[in-house]
Amino acid sequence: MKATEVRAGLLFPRAVQAIRITRRRQPLAGGPAETEVAYLITSVIACHISSD
């Protein structure tokens, strides 16, 4: 997971943080590995987030 502050000019006017989650997995039956990427854009600043 990578998180960063959002710069002005992003098409989400109140966005403060953008997060990218990359997941790689290898199927148990064999075959090529798969990569899945998810993005999250939020208006909540990091100091207001807790793990609770």
C-alpha positions, 0 to 999 in steps of 0.5 A: 500500500502506498499513500500520498498527499494529493496535488492541486489539479486532480479532478476530485476537488476535495481530495486530500490523500490518494492510496494505491493498493497492489495485490499479487497472487499466484493461483494454486492450480498453476498458471501466470501470477495475477496483479490487482490494483485498487485506488482510494481517494479520500478527503480525510487527512492522515492525522484524523485516521486511526486503526480503531 
